[in-house]
């Protein structure tokens, strides 16, 4: 975290948010280390007074863990993201990133189930500000059949409409700046649907997980957000609005 702050200053970023995972679905490995986390945040703030350091959490499937979510959010986080990583498929719950899970035969069905799960998250009463990496399975899509957003337009629009009603920000996740065709979540087509469905707010995330990937891919993300009609605010650490 200290190195990430150092990198943020080097890049001239006005702020950084550490949105640590809370993934109850993973069992003990996914539990949020509350004391360790806030201790680290305080040490980063002391060492980098010129940088705005936001505390944060990425809640994994919080609608399935309302009690745990409520307990965790008793802490005052600056940024609360929510996301879906896991899909229930053939009686098992699996993270879409797991190798061999998104097979050419199953991927279309799994993705529809994934988007239904995102809709369930949005229709739940779990409190959060940002919907993270809306089309996450795209990163792990098999080369056959290709990924085409238009195949899922109806499902996407239902999700985006629900997100707009809740007034959450849609995250543009650049996945450490890797190949945007596969790793920009979501891409320009979905960003336009977001605007059309009444979405007003965008947030940027590089999902860096390491200092060297911090803010990687933000240039393209900013370009696409601007092309879709979203604008930066006077406060450079704020969301983009339209
Ligand atoms: Zn995630």
Boltz pocket constraint, residues with backbone or C-beta under 6 A from the ligand:
constraints:
  - pocket:
      binder: B
      contacts: [[A, 58], [A, 83], [A, 85], [A, 132], [A, 133]]
      max_distance: 6.0
